[in-house]
Amino acid sequence: MAPANIEHYFDRSFPLANNTVLTVTEVPDCEEELLKLLERAMLRGFDNHARLTEIHLPMERFPFMDSKFWHVPIEDCGAAQVLRFFFEHPDTEAQ
């Protein structure tokens, strides 16, 4: 996935809801691209005052990934073969 495409998805998804789930159907092919995408997701969350709370990714394609990316838990998406980012906005975390 081209970097411009992911930025477009982030821009479109954040205004939609207090809690945001962003699904990327074109998962990067290599570790380096995946790590850059995860970093951009975390930074974009900070920019939008939304904390990245969970990541789902295809663990069979990326077995090197630990159970966390920095402080964010990582789960296996299983057969879905997608990348999902879960964000929480501060207004909704206490509810």
Salt bridges, closest charged atoms under 4 A:
GLU7 OE2 - ARG40 NE 3.47
GLU7 OE1 - ARG44 NH2 2.12
ASP11 OD1 - ARG44 NH1 2.38
ASP29 OD1 - ARG61 NH2 3.59
GLU32 OE2 - LYS36 NZ 3.24
GLU54 OE2 - HIS56 NE2 2.49
GLU88 OE1 - ARG51 NH2 3.72
GLU93 OE2 - ARG51 NE 3.30
